[in-house]
């Protein structure tokens, strides 16, 4: 597997388990040199899109069953499209117009008249082949809209998790029908376990996005933690990693994330620690990059600005492989 260079990584901004860089193209203005495929080959377009802007998801995709791999890639490509609306639109009105385009596109997809857009065509294929729900895709849009219109900082860590849960749940629970039919007897218990991984991803996303948000003079650390540890916004903006209380606040956030992962693992005790059924394993792979990040953050004493966190994680691919091979979270 190819890894990201340190130079590439410095341009990246992470959202959830998604590794995103500042958008460099949109489909309607994309040349054939920018991405492969297109409306004539939506699977190739989505694969190239995700490989460029969400390499962690692209790496996980190699461990999805071949018959649904492209469908899952399409799901992640849709998430990227929606993320880039808010990150690239300079005017809120323009962003809302683009969001409305995708709301209308989802309606058209479920009416079997998808627009001639590679991501929409790939989602229509998923809808045709598997019982995926439009609800989860709509949640991705709603979550981005709420994040754009809502406060940048939540009062408590729990309120932050609650606010970001719809997005993470959509990314985890939405693709589950690609692997298991909704009527499968284990679907309910798996969904419960994934809800804890959703909280893990929310906390990890909060930590990973701190350097980018701070560069924009945004402090997204919950206010209760700032007050508890004496973290002042202006010190964070001016001093970065030297701000008083930053590492203590990040320690609490990271600890909450690991607690959620431990809880998820406790749900697997009845199956000797294995994901049961094993067919659901691919959707659990999103927890691997999150855990790897928290371990690396701990190694640098919970300093989210540490340069070591910008380096490619050579252990990520082996850890994903081990989880996929053993079905152990």
C-alpha positions in Angstrom: 0.0 0.0 0.0 1.2 3.5 -0.8 1.5 5.9 2.1 1.0 9.6 2.4 4.1 11.8 2.5 4.6 14.2 5.3 4.2 17.1 2.8 0.9 15.7 1.6 -0.3 15.1 5.2 0.3 18.7 6.2 -2.4 19.7 3.7 -5.0 17.4 5.2 -7.9 18.2 7.5 -9.6 15.3 9.1 -13.3 14.9 9.6 -14.5 11.8 11.5 -12.5 8.9 10.2 -12.3 10.7 6.9 -9.0 12.2 5.9 -9.8 15.2 3.8 -7.7 17.8 2.1 -8.8 21.2 0.9 -11.0 20.5 -2.2 -9.2 20.9 -5.4 -12.0 20.1 -7.8 -15.7 19.7 -8.3 -17.2 17.2 -10.7 -18.7 19.8 -13.0 -15.4 21.5 -13.5 -13.2 18.4 -13.4 -10.9 17.5 -16.3 -10.1 13.9 -17.2 -6.7 14.5 -15.7 -8.1 15.3 -12.3 -9.9 12.0 -11.7 -10.4 8.8 -13.6 -13.8 7.6 -14.7 -16.8 9.8 -14.7 -20.5 9.3 -15.5 -19.4 6.6 -17.9 -17.5 4.8 -15.2 -18.8 5.9 -11.8 -17.0 3.1 -9.9 -13.6 4.3 -11.1 -14.5 7.9 -10.4 -15.6 7.2 -6.8 -12.5 5.0 -6.2 -10.1 7.7 -7.4 -12.0 10.4 -5.5 -11.9 8.4 -2.2 -8.2 7.4 -2.8 -7.3 11.1 -3.1 -9.3 12.6 -0.3 -10.1 9.8 2.1 -7.1 7.4 2.0 -8.0 5.7 5.2 -11.4 4.7 3.9 -9.8 3.6 0.6 -7.4 1.4 2.5 -10.3 -0.2 4.4 -12.2 -0.8 1.1 -9.7 -3.5 0.1 -11.1 -5.7 2.9 -14.8 -5.3 1.8 -16.3 -8.2 -0.2 -15.6 -7.6 -3.9 -19.2 -7.6 -4.8 -20.0 -4.6 -2.6 -16.6 -2.9 -2.4 -17.5 -0.3 -5.1 -20.9 0.3 -3.4 -19.2 1.2 -0.1 -16.7 3.4 -2.0 -19.7 5.2 -3.5 -21.1 5.8 0.0 -17.8 7.3 1.2 -17.6 9.4 -2.0 -21.0 10.9 -1.2 -19.7 11.8 2.2 -16.8 13.6 0.6 -19.0 15.4 -1.8 -21.2 16.7 1.1 -18.1 17.7 3.1 -16.7 19.7 0.3 -19.9 21.7 0.0 -19.3 23.3 3.4 -15.5 23.5 3.0 -15.4 25.1 -0.4 -18.5 27.3 -0.6 -17.6 30.9 0.4 -21.3 32.0 0.8 -23.8 30.1 3.0 -26.4 30.6 0.4 -24.3 28.8 -2.2 -23.7 26.0 0.2 -27.4 25.6 0.8 -28.1 25.5 -2.9 -25.5 22.7 -3.3 -27.0 20.8 -0.4 -30.4 21.1 -2.0 -29.0 19.7 -5.2 -28.0 16.6 -3.3 -31.3 16.4 -1.5 -33.0 16.4 -4.9 -30.5 13.9 -6.2 -31.4 11.5 -3.4 -35.1 11.8 -4.2 -34.3 11.1 -7.9 -32.1 8.1 -7.0 -34.9 6.5 -5.1 -37.3 7.3 -8.0 -34.9 5.4 -10.2 -34.0 8.6 -12.2 -30.6 9.5 -10.8 -28.8 12.6 -12.2 -25.8 12.0 -14.5 -23.3 12.4 -11.7 -20.9 9.5 -11.0 -21.6 9.5 -7.2 -25.3 9.6 -7.7 -25.1 6.8 -10.3 -23.1 4.7 -7.9 -25.6 5.3 -5.0 -28.4 4.2 -7.4 -26.5 1.0 -8.1 -26.2 0.4 -4.3 -29.9 1.1 -3.9 -30.7 -1.3 -6.6 -28.5 -4.1 -5.4 -28.9 -3.8 -1.6 -31.6 -2.5 0.8 -29.7 0.6 1.8 -31.8 3.5 3.2 -32.1 7.0 1.9 -32.5 8.1 5.5 -28.8 7.6 6.3 -27.7 9.5 3.3 -30.0 12.4 4.2 -28.5 12.3 7.7 -25.1 13.1 6.2 -26.5 16.2 4.5 -28.5 17.3 7.6 -25.4 16.8 9.9 -23.3 19.0 7.6 -26.0 21.7 7.5 -26.4 21.6 11.3 -22.7 21.9 11.7 -22.5 24.9 9.4 -25.4 26.7 11.1 -24.8 25.6 14.7 -22.2 26.7 17.3 -18.6 25.8 16.6 -18.1 24.9 20.3 -20.5 22.8 22.3 -21.0 23.3 26.1 -20.1 19.7 27.0 -18.3 16.8 25.5 -21.5 14.8 25.6 -23.4 17.5 23.7 -20.6 17.5 21.1 -20.9 13.7 20.7 -24.7 13.9 20.5 -24.4 16.6 17.8 -22.0 14.7 15.6 -23.6 11.2 16.2 -26.0 11.5 13.2 -23.0 11.8 10.8 -21.0 9.0 12.3 -24.0 6.7 12.6 -24.8 7.3 8.9 -21.2 6.3 8.0 -21.3 3.2 10.1 -24.9 2.0 10.1 -25.9 3.2 6.7 -23.6 0.7 4.8 -24.5 -2.2 7.1 -27.1 -3.5 4.7 -24.4 -4.0 2.1 -23.1 -6.8 4.4 -26.1 -8.1 6.2 -29.8 -8.0 5.4 -31.8 -5.9 7.8 -33.7 -9.0 8.9 -30.6 -10.7 10.1 -31.0 -11.6 13.8 -27.6 -10.0 14.7 -28.4 -6.6 13.1 -29.8 -5.1 16.3 -26.9 -6.1 18.5 -24.3 -5.0 15.9 -26.1 -1.6 15.6 -25.8 -1.2 19.3 -22.1 -1.9 19.2 -21.6 0.4 16.3 -23.3 3.2 18.2 -20.3 3.2 20.7 -17.9 3.2 17.8 -19.8 6.3 16.5 -18.9 8.1 19.8 -15.3 6.9 19.4 -15.2 8.5 15.9 -16.8 11.7 17.2 -14.1 12.2 19.8 -11.3 11.3 17.5 -12.6 13.7 14.8 -12.7 16.5 17.4 -9.0 15.9 18.3 -7.8 15.4 14.8 -9.4 18.6 13.5 -8.0 20.8 16.3 -4.9 22.1 14.4 -6.9 23.1 11.3 -9.7 24.7 13.4 -7.1 26.6 15.5 -5.5 28.0 12.4 -9.0 29.4 11.6 -9.2 30.9 15.1 -11.8 28.4 16.1 -11.6 26.5 19.5 -13.9 23.5 19.2 -12.9 22.0 22.5 -16.1 21.8 24.7 -16.4 24.8 27.0 -16.7 22.6 30.2 -13.2 21.2 29.5 -11.8 24.7 28.7 -13.1 26.0 32.0 -12.0 22.9 33.9 -8.4 23.0 32.7 -8.0 26.8 32.3 -7.7 26.7 28.5 -8.1 30.2 27.0 -9.0 30.7 23.4 -6.5 33.4 22.7 -3.7 31.4 24.2 -4.7 28.4 22.0 -4.7 30.6 18.9 -1.3 32.2 19.7 0.6 29.4 21.4 -0.9 26.2 19.9 0.6 23.3 21.8 1.9 25.6 24.4 -1.5 26.7 25.6 -2.1 25.9 29.2 -4.6 23.1 29.8 -4.7 21.9 26.2 -3.1 18.5 26.8 -5.2 17.9 29.9 -8.4 18.6 27.9 -7.2 16.4 25.0 -6.5 13.6 27.5 -10.1 13.7 28.7 -11.4 13.6 25.2 -9.1 10.8 24.2 -10.0 8.8 27.4 -13.7 9.1 26.5 -13.0 7.8 23.1 -11.1 4.8 24.4 -13.8 4.1 26.9 -16.3 3.9 24.0 -14.0 1.4 22.2 -13.7 -0.7 25.4 -17.5 -0.7 25.8 -17.9 -1.8 22.1 -15.4 -4.6 22.7 -17.2 -5.7 25.8 -20.3 -6.4 23.7 -18.3 -9.1 21.9 -17.5 -11.2 25.0 -20.3 -13.6 24.2 -18.6 -14.4 20.9 -15.1 -14.8 22.4 -14.1 -11.3 21.3 -15.0 -11.9 17.7 -17.4 -9.9 15.5 -20.4 -12.1 15.0 -21.3 -12.7 12.2 -17.9 -12.3 10.7 -19.5 -10.9 7.5 -20.1 -7.6 9.4 -16.4 -7.1 10.0 -15.7 -4.6 7.3 -17.9 -2.0 8.8 -16.0 -2.2 12.0 -12.7 -1.4 10.3 -13.4 2.3 10.7 -12.5 1.9 14.4 -8.9 1.0 13.5 -7.6 4.4 12.3 -9.4 6.0 15.3 -7.7 3.8 17.8 -4.3 4.2 16.0 -4.6 7.9 16.2 -5.4 7.9 19.9 -2.4 5.6 20.6 -0.2 7.9 18.7 -1.6 11.0 20.5 -0.9 9.3 23.8 2.7 8.7 22.7 3.2 12.4 22.2 1.6 13.3 25.6 -1.8 14.3 24.1 -0.4 17.2 22.0 -2.5 17.3 18.9 0.0 19.7 17.3 2.9 17.3 17.5 4.7 16.9 14.2 4.8 13.1 14.6 1.0 13.0 14.1 1.6 14.4 10.6 3.7 11.5 9.6 2.2 8.5 7.8 1.3 5.7 10.2 3.0 2.6 8.8 1.2 0.4 11.4 -2.2 1.3 10.1 -2.4 -1.1 7.2 -1.2 -4.1 9.3 -3.7 -3.3 12.0 -6.6 -3.1 9.5 -5.4 -6.4 7.9 -5.3 -8.1 11.4 -8.8 -6.9 12.3 -10.2 -8.0 8.9 -8.4 -11.3 9.1 -9.3 -12.2 12.7 -12.7 -10.4 12.9 -11.5 -9.1 16.3 -12.2 -5.5 17.1 
